[in-house]
Every structure is written in structure tokens, then in C-alpha cells.
Amino acid sequence: MDIDTLNWKILKCLQDNARQSNAEIGRQVGISSPAVSERIKKMEDAGIIVGYKTVVSPLDMGHQLKAIITLRAFIGKLKPFLEKVKTYDEVLNCYRITGNENIVMEVVLRNQKHLESFIDQLIIYGETKTQIVLSHVIRYKEIKPPK
């Protein structure tokens, strides 16, 4: 699907506020509400727009710690881990990566005791390294057109 200038403008509007109406987006980009709706539907069907979500504050939900944990899987433990990690409520994001480690995870935890318990569950799959997140520098950066 062609992502023309108008589609990029619509995507910017949605990235700024996905809850705004098609009429409001149309006013911002200079087309009708039905035309916005049709373009959004086409981008969804093409897999360019993959979903809409509510972003919840972990701190306000009782999670005092956010951490980045890397895992260097033991021989024969990577595939079992890839299935198990899907069941951990603590894991916000998990990536399979290149380099010395196989996995990097972004996790939220209630406190240090919870972190210790969570790491205890991971060490049967491999060697872990943990970094505590102090603050966000960039949060949910907008995707822009390629240059």
C-alpha cells in the first residue's frame, strides 16, 4: 500500500491522539470524515495500523520498579523460554536479539522482593543481567516517514 503525504498526516494525528474523531482528523488534514475513515480502514487492512491501546501507568497501578532484564539462554533452554515468557504478567515487552544475550525484556515489578522472585524464575533458563530503570527519556516516539 502506498503511504502518501495525506496518509502520513492521518497517521500523525492518530499517533498524537488515537481517540480523536475522524471528523477532527479530517479538519486537521483537509479531507472529509468518510475519506479519513476509508484511508484508516485501508491502512488497518494493509497491516500498517496494527492496533489501538490504552497506556497504563505502572507506578499508579502499584508497580514500584521497572527493569530491563537480559537473558543469555543455556543450551536447549531458549525455545522453552520463548514459550514460558508469554505467561509472565511482569513482562511488558520481550525481544529476541543478537549478541551475547538472546533476550531483552522490559518488566514491571511491585518491589525488590518481587524482582528477586522473578529473577529466580528466569535463572533456570539462563544467565540474567538486570538494570533498574530510573526514568523515561523518550516515551512512545512518533514514527515518521522515511527520508
N, CA, C and O atoms as a GROMACS GRO file, in nm:
protein
  588
    1MET      N    1   0.084  -0.119   0.000
    1MET     CA    2   0.000   0.000   0.000
    1MET      C    3   0.089   0.125   0.000
    1MET      O    4   0.192   0.129   0.067
    2ASP      N    5   0.047   0.223  -0.074
    2ASP     CA    6   0.120   0.349  -0.083
    2ASP      C    7   0.085   0.436   0.037
    2ASP      O    8  -0.031   0.464   0.064
    3ILE      N    9   0.188   0.480   0.108
    3ILE     CA   10   0.168   0.573   0.219
    3ILE      C   11   0.202   0.712   0.166
    3ILE      O   12   0.316   0.756   0.170
    4ASP      N   13   0.100   0.780   0.115
    4ASP     CA   14   0.121   0.913   0.059
    4ASP      C   15   0.125   1.017   0.171
    4ASP      O   16   0.108   0.984   0.288
    5THR      N   17   0.146   1.141   0.134
    5THR     CA   18   0.157   1.251   0.231
    5THR      C   19   0.032   1.261   0.318
    5THR      O   20   0.042   1.285   0.438
    6LEU      N   21  -0.083   1.243   0.259
    6LEU     CA   22  -0.208   1.253   0.334
    6LEU      C   23  -0.220   1.140   0.437
    6LEU      O   24  -0.262   1.164   0.550
    7ASN      N   25  -0.182   1.018   0.398
    7ASN     CA   26  -0.184   0.907   0.494
    7ASN      C   27  -0.087   0.933   0.609
    7ASN      O   28  -0.119   0.902   0.724
    8TRP      N   29   0.032   0.990   0.580
    8TRP     CA   30   0.126   1.023   0.687
    8TRP      C   31   0.066   1.126   0.782
    8TRP      O   32   0.086   1.118   0.904
    9LYS      N   33  -0.007   1.224   0.728
    9LYS     CA   34  -0.072   1.325   0.814
    9LYS      C   35  -0.176   1.258   0.904
    9LYS      O   36  -0.187   1.291   1.022
   10ILE      N   37  -0.252   1.166   0.847
   10ILE     CA   38  -0.352   1.093   0.927
   10ILE      C   39  -0.283   1.010   1.036
   10ILE      O   40  -0.327   1.008   1.150
   11LEU      N   41  -0.176   0.942   0.998
   11LEU     CA   42  -0.101   0.863   1.097
   11LEU      C   43  -0.046   0.952   1.210
   11LEU      O   44  -0.047   0.912   1.326
   12LYS      N   45   0.000   1.070   1.175
   12LYS     CA   46   0.050   1.162   1.278
   12LYS      C   47  -0.063   1.200   1.374
   12LYS      O   48  -0.045   1.200   1.495
   13CYS      N   49  -0.180   1.231   1.319
   13CYS     CA   50  -0.295   1.265   1.403
   13CYS      C   51  -0.328   1.149   1.497
   13CYS      O   52  -0.353   1.171   1.616
   14LEU      N   53  -0.329   1.027   1.445
   14LEU     CA   54  -0.362   0.911   1.527
   14LEU      C   55  -0.256   0.885   1.634
   14LEU      O   56  -0.288   0.847   1.746
   15GLN      N   57  -0.128   0.907   1.598
   15GLN     CA   58  -0.022   0.888   1.696
   15GLN      C   59  -0.028   0.994   1.806
   15GLN      O   60   0.007   0.968   1.921
   16ASP      N   61  -0.073   1.115   1.771
   16ASP     CA   62  -0.089   1.220   1.871
   16ASP      C   63  -0.205   1.191   1.964
   16ASP      O   64  -0.195   1.212   2.085
   17ASN      N   65  -0.316   1.140   1.907
   17ASN     CA   66  -0.435   1.111   1.987
   17ASN      C   67  -0.526   1.018   1.906
   17ASN      O   68  -0.602   1.064   1.821
   18ALA      N   69  -0.517   0.890   1.933
   18ALA     CA   70  -0.595   0.791   1.857
   18ALA      C   71  -0.744   0.796   1.890
   18ALA      O   72  -0.824   0.731   1.823
   19ARG      N   73  -0.782   0.872   1.992
   19ARG     CA   74  -0.923   0.880   2.030
   19ARG      C   75  -0.997   0.994   1.961
   19ARG      O   76  -1.118   1.006   1.975
   20GLN      N   77  -0.926   1.078   1.888
   20GLN     CA   78  -0.996   1.187   1.821
   20GLN      C   79  -1.083   1.133   1.708
   20GLN      O   80  -1.054   1.029   1.649
   21SER      N   81  -1.188   1.204   1.679
   21SER     CA   82  -1.284   1.158   1.578
   21SER      C   83  -1.227   1.172   1.437
   21SER      O   84  -1.134   1.248   1.413
   22ASN      N   85  -1.286   1.095   1.346
   22ASN     CA   86  -1.247   1.107   1.206
   22ASN      C   87  -1.278   1.248   1.153
   22ASN      O   88  -1.206   1.299   1.068
   23ALA      N   89  -1.384   1.309   1.204
   23ALA     CA   90  -1.418   1.446   1.163
   23ALA      C   91  -1.307   1.542   1.206
   23ALA      O   92  -1.268   1.630   1.129
   24GLU      N   93  -1.256   1.526   1.327
   24GLU     CA   94  -1.148   1.613   1.375
   24GLU      C   95  -1.021   1.590   1.293
   24GLU      O   96  -0.952   1.686   1.257
   25ILE      N   97  -0.988   1.464   1.265
   25ILE     CA   98  -0.871   1.435   1.182
   25ILE      C   99  -0.890   1.497   1.044
   25ILE      O  100  -0.797   1.556   0.989
   26GLY      N  101  -1.010   1.483   0.988
   26GLY     CA  102  -1.040   1.542   0.857
   26GLY      C  103  -1.019   1.692   0.856
   26GLY      O  104  -0.965   1.746   0.759
   27ARG      N  105  -1.060   1.761   0.963
   27ARG     CA  106  -1.039   1.906   0.972
   27ARG      C  107  -0.889   1.939   0.972
   27ARG      O  108  -0.846   2.037   0.912
   28GLN      N  109  -0.812   1.854   1.041
   28GLN     CA  110  -0.667   1.881   1.051
   28GLN      C  111  -0.594   1.856   0.919
   28GLN      O  112  -0.499   1.926   0.886
   29VAL      N  113  -0.640   1.755   0.843
   29VAL     CA  114  -0.568   1.719   0.720
   29VAL      C  115  -0.636   1.768   0.593
   29VAL      O  116  -0.579   1.757   0.484
   30GLY      N  117  -0.758   1.823   0.605
   30GLY     CA  118  -0.824   1.884   0.490
   30GLY      C  119  -0.906   1.791   0.402
   30GLY      O  120  -0.920   1.817   0.283
   31ILE      N  121  -0.960   1.683   0.460
   31ILE     CA  122  -1.049   1.594   0.384
   31ILE      C  123  -1.172   1.562   0.470
   31ILE      O  124  -1.176   1.596   0.588
   32SER      N  125  -1.270   1.496   0.410
   32SER     CA  126  -1.394   1.465   0.480
   32SER      C  127  -1.375   1.350   0.578
   32SER      O  128  -1.281   1.272   0.568
   33SER      N  129  -1.467   1.341   0.672
   33SER     CA  130  -1.466   1.232   0.770
   33SER      C  131  -1.475   1.095   0.703
   33SER      O  132  -1.400   1.005   0.740
   34PRO      N  133  -1.566   1.075   0.604
   34PRO     CA  134  -1.570   0.944   0.537
   34PRO      C  135  -1.439   0.910   0.466
   34PRO      O  136  -1.399   0.793   0.462
   35ALA      N  137  -1.372   1.010   0.409
   35ALA     CA  138  -1.244   0.985   0.341
   35ALA      C  139  -1.137   0.944   0.443
   35ALA      O  140  -1.055   0.856   0.415
   36VAL      N  141  -1.138   1.007   0.561
   36VAL     CA  142  -1.045   0.968   0.668
   36VAL      C  143  -1.073   0.824   0.709
   36VAL      O  144  -0.981   0.743   0.721
   37SER      N  145  -1.200   0.792   0.730
   37SER     CA  146  -1.240   0.657   0.770
   37SER      C  147  -1.194   0.553   0.669
   37SER      O  148  -1.143   0.447   0.706
   38GLU      N  149  -1.212   0.583   0.541
   38GLU     CA  150  -1.172   0.490   0.435
   38GLU      C  151  -1.020   0.469   0.434
   38GLU      O  152  -0.973   0.357   0.419
   39ARG      N  153  -0.946   0.577   0.449
   39ARG     CA  154  -0.800   0.567   0.449
   39ARG      C  155  -0.751   0.488   0.572
   39ARG      O  156  -0.661   0.405   0.560
   40ILE      N  157  -0.809   0.514   0.688
   40ILE     CA  158  -0.771   0.441   0.809
   40ILE      C  159  -0.800   0.292   0.792
   40ILE      O  160  -0.717   0.208   0.826
   41LYS      N  161  -0.918   0.260   0.739
   41LYS     CA  162  -0.954   0.119   0.717
   41LYS      C  163  -0.855   0.050   0.624
   41LYS      O  164  -0.813  -0.062   0.650
   42LYS      N  165  -0.816   0.118   0.516
   42LYS     CA  166  -0.719   0.060   0.422
   42LYS      C  167  -0.584   0.037   0.491
   42LYS      O  168  -0.519  -0.065   0.467
   43MET      N  169  -0.542   0.132   0.575
   43MET     CA  170  -0.415   0.115   0.646
   43MET      C  171  -0.423   0.003   0.749
   43MET      O  172  -0.325  -0.068   0.770
   44GLU      N  173  -0.538  -0.014   0.812
   44GLU     CA  174  -0.558  -0.127   0.904
   44GLU      C  175  -0.552  -0.259   0.826
   44GLU      O  176  -0.484  -0.353   0.867
   45ASP      N  177  -0.624  -0.266   0.715
   45ASP     CA  178  -0.628  -0.388   0.633
   45ASP      C  179  -0.490  -0.425   0.579
   45ASP      O  180  -0.458  -0.543   0.564
   46ALA      N  181  -0.407  -0.324   0.551
   46ALA     CA  182  -0.272  -0.347   0.498
   46ALA      C  183  -0.172  -0.381   0.608
   46ALA      O  184  -0.057  -0.414   0.578
   47GLY      N  185  -0.215  -0.372   0.735
   47GLY     CA  186  -0.124  -0.403   0.845
   47GLY      C  187  -0.033  -0.288   0.886
   47GLY      O  188   0.059  -0.308   0.965
   48ILE      N  189  -0.058  -0.170   0.833
   48ILE     CA  190   0.021  -0.053   0.871
   48ILE      C  191  -0.021  -0.005   1.010
   48ILE      O  192   0.063   0.023   1.095
   49ILE      N  193  -0.151   0.003   1.031
   49ILE     CA  194  -0.204   0.030   1.166
   49ILE      C  195  -0.237  -0.106   1.225
   49ILE      O  196  -0.324  -0.177   1.173
   50VAL      N  197  -0.168  -0.143   1.332
   50VAL     CA  198  -0.185  -0.277   1.388
   50VAL      C  199  -0.271  -0.281   1.513
   50VAL      O  200  -0.301  -0.389   1.564
   51GLY      N  201  -0.312  -0.165   1.565
   51GLY     CA  202  -0.400  -0.168   1.680
   51GLY      C  203  -0.401  -0.034   1.753
   51GLY      O  204  -0.327   0.058   1.720
   52TYR      N  205  -0.486  -0.029   1.851
   52TYR     CA  206  -0.501   0.089   1.936
   52TYR      C  207  -0.498   0.036   2.078
   52TYR      O  208  -0.550  -0.071   2.106
   53LYS      N  209  -0.436   0.112   2.169
   53LYS     CA  210  -0.427   0.061   2.305
   53LYS      C  211  -0.432   0.174   2.406
   53LYS      O  212  -0.407   0.290   2.374
   54THR      N  213  -0.463   0.139   2.527
   54THR     CA  214  -0.457   0.230   2.639
   54THR      C  215  -0.325   0.209   2.709
   54THR      O  216  -0.289   0.095   2.741
   55VAL      N  217  -0.252   0.315   2.734
   55VAL     CA  218  -0.124   0.306   2.804
   55VAL      C  219  -0.151   0.334   2.952
   55VAL      O  220  -0.201   0.441   2.988
   56VAL      N  221  -0.118   0.238   3.036
   56VAL     CA  222  -0.144   0.246   3.179
   56VAL      C  223  -0.013   0.276   3.253
   56VAL      O  224   0.092   0.221   3.218
   57SER      N  225  -0.020   0.361   3.352
   57SER     CA  226   0.098   0.394   3.431
   57SER      C  227   0.128   0.282   3.530
   57SER      O  228   0.048   0.257   3.620
   58PRO      N  229   0.241   0.212   3.514
   58PRO     CA  230   0.275   0.104   3.608
   58PRO      C  231   0.284   0.152   3.752
   58PRO      O  232   0.240   0.083   3.844
   59LEU      N  233   0.341   0.270   3.772
   59LEU     CA  234   0.357   0.324   3.908
   59LEU      C  235   0.221   0.343   3.976
   59LEU      O  236   0.204   0.308   4.093
   60ASP      N  237   0.126   0.398   3.903
   60ASP     CA  238  -0.007   0.421   3.960
   60ASP      C  239  -0.086   0.292   3.979
   60ASP      O  240  -0.188   0.290   4.048
   61MET      N  241  -0.038   0.183   3.917
   61MET     CA  242  -0.102   0.052   3.934
   61MET      C  243  -0.031  -0.033   4.040
   61MET      O  244  -0.060  -0.152   4.053
   62GLY      N  245   0.062   0.026   4.114
   62GLY     CA  246   0.127  -0.046   4.224
   62GLY      C  247   0.260  -0.109   4.192
   62GLY      O  248   0.315  -0.181   4.274
   63HIS      N  249   0.314  -0.083   4.073
   63HIS     CA  250   0.445  -0.138   4.036
   63HIS      C  251   0.550  -0.030   4.062
   63HIS      O  252   0.556   0.071   3.992
   64GLN      N  253   0.633  -0.052   4.164
   64GLN     CA  254   0.732   0.048   4.204
   64GLN      C  255   0.861   0.040   4.124
   64GLN      O  256   0.940   0.135   4.123
   65LEU      N  257   0.885  -0.072   4.057
   65LEU     CA  258   1.008  -0.092   3.982
   65LEU      C  259   0.980  -0.123   3.835
   65LEU      O  260   0.888  -0.198   3.803
   66LYS      N  261   1.061  -0.065   3.749
   66LYS     CA  262   1.066  -0.106   3.610
   66LYS      C  263   1.211  -0.146   3.586
   66LYS      O  264   1.302  -0.077   3.631
   67ALA      N  265   1.232  -0.256   3.515
   67ALA     CA  266   1.367  -0.304   3.491
   67ALA      C  267   1.380  -0.354   3.348
   67ALA      O  268   1.283  -0.392   3.283
   68ILE      N  269   1.504  -0.352   3.302
   68ILE     CA  270   1.542  -0.415   3.176
   68ILE      C  271   1.624  -0.538   3.215
   68ILE      O  272   1.726  -0.526   3.282
   69ILE      N  273   1.579  -0.654   3.172
   69ILE     CA  274   1.648  -0.779   3.205
   69ILE      C  275   1.690  -0.846   3.076
   69ILE      O  276   1.609  -0.866   2.986
   70THR      N  277   1.819  -0.881   3.068
   70THR     CA  278   1.866  -0.960   2.954
   70THR      C  279   1.888  -1.103   3.001
   70THR      O  280   1.918  -1.128   3.117
   71LEU      N  281   1.872  -1.195   2.908
   71LEU     CA  282   1.888  -1.337   2.937
   71LEU      C  283   1.979  -1.398   2.831
   71LEU      O  284   1.957  -1.382   2.711
   72ARG      N  285   2.081  -1.467   2.878
   72ARG     CA  286   2.166  -1.548   2.790
   72ARG      C  287   2.127  -1.692   2.816
   72ARG      O  288   2.164  -1.750   2.919
   73ALA      N  289   2.053  -1.749   2.724
   73ALA     CA  290   1.991  -1.880   2.745
   73ALA      C  291   2.096  -1.991   2.749
   73ALA      O  292   2.193  -1.990   2.675
   74PHE      N  293   2.071  -2.086   2.839
   74PHE     CA  294   2.151  -2.209   2.842
   74PHE      C  295   2.119  -2.291   2.717
   74PHE      O  296   2.012  -2.276   2.658
   75ILE      N  297   2.210  -2.378   2.678
   75ILE     CA  298   2.189  -2.464   2.562
   75ILE      C  299   2.060  -2.545   2.584
   75ILE      O  300   2.041  -2.608   2.688
   76GLY      N  301   1.974  -2.541   2.484
   76GLY     CA  302   1.849  -2.616   2.489
   76GLY      C  303   1.737  -2.547   2.566
   76GLY      O  304   1.627  -2.602   2.576
   77LYS      N  305   1.762  -2.428   2.622
   77LYS     CA  306   1.660  -2.361   2.704
   77LYS      C  307   1.593  -2.243   2.634
   77LYS      O  308   1.496  -2.188   2.687
   78LEU      N  309   1.642  -2.203   2.517
   78LEU     CA  310   1.584  -2.086   2.452
   78LEU      C  311   1.440  -2.110   2.408
   78LEU      O  312   1.352  -2.030   2.438
   79LYS      N  313   1.415  -2.219   2.338
   79LYS     CA  314   1.279  -2.246   2.290
   79LYS      C  315   1.179  -2.261   2.404
   79LYS      O  316   1.070  -2.204   2.398
   80PRO      N  317   1.213  -2.337   2.512
   80PRO     CA  318   1.119  -2.342   2.625
   80PRO      C  319   1.094  -2.204   2.686
   80PRO      O  320   0.983  -2.172   2.727
   81PHE      N  321   1.201  -2.122   2.693
   81PHE     CA  322   1.184  -1.988   2.748
   81PHE      C  323   1.091  -1.905   2.662
   81PHE      O  324   1.006  -1.832   2.714
   82LEU      N  325   1.105  -1.914   2.530
   82LEU     CA  326   1.021  -1.834   2.439
   82LEU      C  327   0.873  -1.865   2.458
   82LEU      O  328   0.789  -1.778   2.436
   83GLU      N  329   0.840  -1.986   2.497
   83GLU     CA  330   0.701  -2.019   2.528
   83GLU      C  331   0.663  -1.970   2.668
   83GLU      O  332   0.554  -1.916   2.687
   84LYS      N  333   0.750  -1.990   2.764
   84LYS     CA  334   0.721  -1.953   2.904
   84LYS      C  335   0.705  -1.803   2.922
   84LYS      O  336   0.619  -1.758   2.998
   85VAL      N  337   0.788  -1.723   2.853
   85VAL     CA  338   0.786  -1.578   2.875
   85VAL      C  339   0.650  -1.518   2.845
   85VAL      O  340   0.614  -1.415   2.902
   86LYS      N  341   0.573  -1.580   2.757
   86LYS     CA  342   0.440  -1.530   2.722
   86LYS      C  343   0.343  -1.537   2.840
   86LYS      O  344   0.240  -1.469   2.840
   87THR      N  345   0.376  -1.617   2.941
   87THR     CA  346   0.287  -1.634   3.056
   87THR      C  347   0.319  -1.539   3.172
   87THR      O  348   0.242  -1.531   3.267
   88TYR      N  349   0.430  -1.467   3.165
   88TYR     CA  350   0.471  -1.378   3.274
   88TYR      C  351   0.397  -1.244   3.265
   88TYR      O  352   0.414  -1.170   3.168
   89ASP      N  353   0.316  -1.214   3.365
   89ASP     CA  354   0.245  -1.087   3.369
   89ASP      C  355   0.340  -0.968   3.384
   89ASP      O  356   0.307  -0.857   3.342
   90GLU      N  357   0.456  -0.990   3.441
   90GLU     CA  358   0.552  -0.882   3.466
   90GLU      C  359   0.614  -0.826   3.338
   90GLU      O  360   0.660  -0.713   3.336
   91VAL      N  361   0.614  -0.905   3.231
   91VAL     CA  362   0.685  -0.868   3.109
   91VAL      C  363   0.597  -0.779   3.020
   91VAL      O  364   0.492  -0.820   2.973
   92LEU      N  365   0.644  -0.655   2.999
   92LEU     CA  366   0.573  -0.562   2.910
   92LEU      C  367   0.614  -0.584   2.765
   92LEU      O  368   0.531  -0.584   2.675
   93ASN      N  369   0.744  -0.602   2.743
   93ASN     CA  370   0.799  -0.624   2.610
   93ASN      C  371   0.911  -0.727   2.620
   93ASN      O  372   0.984  -0.731   2.719
   94CYS      N  373   0.922  -0.809   2.517
   94CYS     CA  374   1.029  -0.908   2.513
   94CYS      C  375   1.077  -0.918   2.369
   94CYS      O  376   0.998  -0.934   2.276
   95TYR      N  377   1.208  -0.908   2.353
   95TYR     CA  378   1.268  -0.912   2.220
   95TYR      C  379   1.375  -1.021   2.216
   95TYR      O  380   1.452  -1.038   2.311
   96ARG      N  381   1.379  -1.094   2.107
   96ARG     CA  382   1.490  -1.186   2.079
   96ARG      C  383   1.593  -1.104   2.004
   96ARG      O  384   1.561  -1.039   1.904
   97ILE      N  385   1.717  -1.105   2.050
   97ILE     CA  386   1.818  -1.014   1.998
   97ILE      C  387   1.944  -1.088   1.956
   97ILE      O  388   1.962  -1.206   1.986
   98THR      N  389   2.031  -1.017   1.887
   98THR     CA  390   2.162  -1.070   1.852
   98THR      C  391   2.262  -1.026   1.959
   98THR      O  392   2.234  -0.938   2.040
   99GLY      N  393   2.378  -1.090   1.958
   99GLY     CA  394   2.482  -1.053   2.054
   99GLY      C  395   2.500  -1.161   2.158
   99GLY      O  396   2.456  -1.275   2.139
  100ASN      N  397   2.564  -1.126   2.269
  100ASN     CA  398   2.592  -1.224   2.374
  100ASN      C  399   2.466  -1.274   2.443
  100ASN      O  400   2.460  -1.391   2.482
  101GLU      N  401   2.367  -1.187   2.458
  101GLU     CA  402   2.240  -1.229   2.518
  101GLU      C  403   2.143  -1.266   2.407
  101GLU      O  404   2.156  -1.220   2.293
  102ASN      N  405   2.045  -1.349   2.440
  102ASN     CA  406   1.943  -1.390   2.343
  102ASN      C  407   1.815  -1.309   2.356
  102ASN      O  408   1.742  -1.291   2.258
  103ILE      N  409   1.789  -1.259   2.476
  103ILE     CA  410   1.660  -1.198   2.508
  103ILE      C  411   1.683  -1.068   2.584
  103ILE      O  412   1.774  -1.059   2.666
  104VAL      N  413   1.599  -0.968   2.556
  104VAL     CA  414   1.591  -0.849   2.640
  104VAL      C  415   1.443  -0.826   2.671
  104VAL      O  416   1.358  -0.832   2.582
  105MET      N  417   1.415  -0.801   2.798
  105MET     CA  418   1.276  -0.782   2.844
  105MET      C  419   1.263  -0.651   2.919
  105MET      O  420   1.355  -0.609   2.990
  106GLU      N  421   1.150  -0.587   2.903
  106GLU     CA  422   1.112  -0.473   2.986
  106GLU      C  423   1.006  -0.526   3.081
  106GLU      O  424   0.904  -0.579   3.037
  107VAL      N  425   1.031  -0.512   3.211
  107VAL     CA  426   0.940  -0.570   3.310
  107VAL      C  427   0.900  -0.466   3.415
  107VAL      O  428   0.973  -0.370   3.440
  108VAL      N  429   0.783  -0.486   3.475
  108VAL     CA  430   0.739  -0.404   3.588
  108VAL      C  431   0.716  -0.496   3.707
  108VAL      O  432   0.664  -0.607   3.694
  109LEU      N  433   0.756  -0.445   3.823
  109LEU     CA  434   0.752  -0.527   3.944
  109LEU      C  435   0.704  -0.442   4.062
  109LEU      O  436   0.721  -0.320   4.061
  110ARG      N  437   0.645  -0.506   4.161
  110ARG     CA  438   0.593  -0.434   4.277
  110ARG      C  439   0.704  -0.374   4.362
  110ARG      O  440   0.692  -0.261   4.408
  111ASN      N  441   0.811  -0.450   4.382
  111ASN     CA  442   0.918  -0.407   4.473
  111ASN      C  443   1.041  -0.497   4.452
  111ASN      O  444   1.043  -0.581   4.363
  112GLN      N  445   1.143  -0.477   4.536
  112GLN     CA  446   1.266  -0.556   4.522
  112GLN      C  447   1.244  -0.704   4.547
  112GLN      O  448   1.303  -0.788   4.479
  113LYS      N  449   1.160  -0.736   4.642
  113LYS     CA  450   1.131  -0.878   4.670
  113LYS      C  451   1.067  -0.945   4.548
  113LYS      O  452   1.101  -1.059   4.515
  114HIS      N  453   0.977  -0.875   4.483
  114HIS     CA  454   0.914  -0.926   4.362
  114HIS      C  455   1.019  -0.945   4.252
  114HIS      O  456   1.016  -1.044   4.179
  115LEU      N  457   1.113  -0.850   4.240
  115LEU     CA  458   1.221  -0.862   4.143
  115LEU      C  459   1.304  -0.987   4.170
  115LEU      O  460   1.336  -1.062   4.078
  116GLU      N  461   1.339  -1.008   4.294
  116GLU     CA  462   1.418  -1.126   4.331
  116GLU      C  463   1.344  -1.255   4.294
  116GLU      O  464   1.403  -1.347   4.237
  117SER      N  465   1.218  -1.260   4.325
  117SER     CA  466   1.136  -1.378   4.294
  117SER      C  467   1.127  -1.400   4.144
  117SER      O  468   1.133  -1.514   4.096
  118PHE      N  469   1.111  -1.291   4.069
  118PHE     CA  470   1.101  -1.302   3.924
  118PHE      C  471   1.232  -1.353   3.864
  118PHE      O  472   1.230  -1.440   3.777
  119ILE      N  473   1.344  -1.300   3.910
  119ILE     CA  474   1.474  -1.347   3.860
  119ILE      C  475   1.494  -1.494   3.893
  119ILE      O  476   1.549  -1.568   3.813
  120ASP      N  477   1.448  -1.537   4.010
  120ASP     CA  478   1.458  -1.679   4.046
  120ASP      C  479   1.385  -1.768   3.945
  120ASP      O  480   1.426  -1.881   3.920
  121GLN      N  481   1.277  -1.718   3.887
  121GLN     CA  482   1.204  -1.794   3.786
  121GLN      C  483   1.280  -1.799   3.653
  121GLN      O  484   1.267  -1.894   3.577
  122LEU      N  485   1.358  -1.695   3.627
  122LEU     CA  486   1.430  -1.686   3.500
  122LEU      C  487   1.560  -1.767   3.496
  122LEU      O  488   1.599  -1.816   3.390
  123ILE      N  489   1.626  -1.781   3.610
  123ILE     CA  490   1.761  -1.837   3.609
  123ILE      C  491   1.766  -1.985   3.572
  123ILE      O  492   1.874  -2.038   3.546
  124ILE      N  493   1.652  -2.052   3.569
  124ILE     CA  494   1.654  -2.191   3.520
  124ILE      C  495   1.671  -2.196   3.368
  124ILE      O  496   1.705  -2.300   3.312
  125TYR      N  497   1.647  -2.081   3.301
  125TYR     CA  498   1.659  -2.074   3.156
  125TYR      C  499   1.793  -2.018   3.109
  125TYR      O  500   1.833  -2.040   2.995
  126GLY      N  501   1.862  -1.945   3.196
  126GLY     CA  502   1.989  -1.888   3.155
  126GLY      C  503   2.040  -1.785   3.253
  126GLY      O  504   1.985  -1.765   3.361
  127GLU      N  505   2.148  -1.721   3.212
  127GLU     CA  506   2.213  -1.618   3.294
  127GLU      C  507   2.144  -1.484   3.269
  127GLU      O  508   2.121  -1.447   3.154
  128THR      N  509   2.111  -1.413   3.376
  128THR     CA  510   2.041  -1.286   3.362
  128THR      C  511   2.130  -1.169   3.402
  128THR      O  512   2.225  -1.184   3.480
  129LYS      N  513   2.098  -1.054   3.347
  129LYS     CA  514   2.155  -0.926   3.389
  129LYS      C  515   2.037  -0.830   3.402
  129LYS      O  516   1.949  -0.826   3.316
  130THR      N  517   2.036  -0.753   3.510
  130THR     CA  518   1.922  -0.666   3.539
  130THR      C  519   1.969  -0.522   3.556
  130THR      O  520   2.066  -0.494   3.626
  131GLN      N  521   1.898  -0.432   3.491
  131GLN     CA  522   1.919  -0.288   3.510
  131GLN      C  523   1.786  -0.228   3.553
  131GLN      O  524   1.682  -0.254   3.492
  132ILE      N  525   1.789  -0.146   3.659
  132ILE     CA  526   1.670  -0.078   3.707
  132ILE      C  527   1.653   0.051   3.626
  132ILE      O  528   1.748   0.127   3.609
  133VAL      N  529   1.533   0.075   3.577
  133VAL     CA  530   1.503   0.196   3.502
  133VAL      C  531   1.482   0.310   3.601
  133VAL      O  532   1.403   0.298   3.695
  134LEU      N  533   1.551   0.421   3.580
  134LEU     CA  534   1.535   0.538   3.665
  134LEU      C  535   1.428   0.633   3.612
  134LEU      O  536   1.348   0.686   3.688
  135SER      N  537   1.428   0.655   3.480
  135SER     CA  538   1.328   0.744   3.420
  135SER      C  539   1.321   0.719   3.270
  135SER      O  540   1.410   0.656   3.212
  136HIS      N  541   1.214   0.770   3.209
  136HIS     CA  542   1.198   0.764   3.063
  136HIS      C  543   1.263   0.888   3.003
  136HIS      O  544   1.243   0.999   3.052
  137VAL      N  545   1.339   0.869   2.897
  137VAL     CA  546   1.396   0.980   2.824
  137VAL      C  547   1.310   1.008   2.700
  137VAL      O  548   1.280   1.123   2.670
  138ILE      N  549   1.270   0.902   2.630
  138ILE     CA  550   1.178   0.911   2.517
  138ILE      C  551   1.066   0.812   2.543
  138ILE      O  552   1.092   0.695   2.574
  139ARG      N  553   0.944   0.857   2.531
  139ARG     CA  554   0.830   0.768   2.553
  139ARG      C  555   0.740   0.770   2.430
  139ARG      O  556   0.687   0.875   2.392
  140TYR      N  557   0.724   0.656   2.368
  140TYR     CA  558   0.631   0.639   2.256
  140TYR      C  559   0.655   0.743   2.147
  140TYR      O  560   0.567   0.823   2.114
  141LYS      N  561   0.772   0.739   2.093
  141LYS     CA  562   0.809   0.833   1.988
  141LYS      C  563   0.727   0.807   1.862
  141LYS      O  564   0.701   0.693   1.825
  142GLU      N  565   0.688   0.915   1.799
  142GLU     CA  566   0.610   0.909   1.676
  142GLU      C  567   0.693   0.851   1.563
  142GLU      O  568   0.810   0.885   1.548
  143ILE      N  569   0.634   0.764   1.483
  143ILE     CA  570   0.701   0.710   1.363
  143ILE      C  571   0.677   0.809   1.251
  143ILE      O  572   0.564   0.850   1.224
  144LYS      N  573   0.786   0.847   1.186
  144LYS     CA  574   0.779   0.948   1.078
  144LYS      C  575   0.809   0.884   0.944
  144LYS      O  576   0.864   0.774   0.938
  145PRO      N  577   0.774   0.954   0.837
  145PRO     CA  578   0.802   0.900   0.703
  145PRO      C  579   0.952   0.879   0.684
  145PRO      O  580   1.032   0.958   0.733
  146PRO      N  581   0.990   0.773   0.612
  146PRO     CA  582   1.132   0.754   0.581
  146PRO      C  583   1.181   0.866   0.489
  146PRO      O  584   1.105   0.919   0.407
  147LYS      N  585   1.309   0.899   0.504
  147LYS     CA  586   1.365   1.008   0.422
  147LYS      C  587   1.425   0.956   0.297
  147LYS      O  588   1.477   1.034   0.216
   0.00000   0.00000   0.00000
